[in-house]
């Protein structure tokens, strides 16, 4: 499993969440791929991304198991990751 994070440099909620994103991810066992939505229109279409930030947990075949859109707190991220511990 891995996390796909869709973000943009102009996104205020993305910037706010970035303060604790790295810390929350380090406590998980997920690999992370980050995509700038301005540079990855193919990924936006593939995963039907409509707003940022959007985070997806996908399995090894790229099937979406769970998604979250909007700014999440540190605790919300940690709790979400814990639901999918490997």
Secondary structure as the mmCIF struct_conf table of DSSP 4:
data_model
#
loop_
_struct_conf.conf_type_id
_struct_conf.id
_struct_conf.beg_label_comp_id
_struct_conf.beg_label_asym_id
_struct_conf.beg_label_seq_id
_struct_conf.end_label_comp_id
_struct_conf.end_label_asym_id
_struct_conf.end_label_seq_id
STRN STRN1 UNK A 2 UNK A 7
TURN_TY1_P TURN_TY1_P1 UNK A 9 UNK A 10
HELX_RH_AL_P HELX_RH_AL_P1 UNK A 12 UNK A 26
TURN_TY1_P TURN_TY1_P2 UNK A 27 UNK A 27
BEND BEND1 UNK A 28 UNK A 28
STRN STRN2 UNK A 31 UNK A 36
TURN_TY1_P TURN_TY1_P3 UNK A 37 UNK A 39
HELX_RH_AL_P HELX_RH_AL_P2 UNK A 41 UNK A 47
TURN_TY1_P TURN_TY1_P4 UNK A 48 UNK A 48
BEND BEND2 UNK A 51 UNK A 53
STRN STRN3 UNK A 54 UNK A 58
TURN_TY1_P TURN_TY1_P5 UNK A 60 UNK A 61
STRN STRN4 UNK A 64 UNK A 69
BEND BEND3 UNK A 70 UNK A 70
HELX_RH_AL_P HELX_RH_AL_P3 UNK A 74 UNK A 82
TURN_TY1_P TURN_TY1_P6 UNK A 83 UNK A 84
#
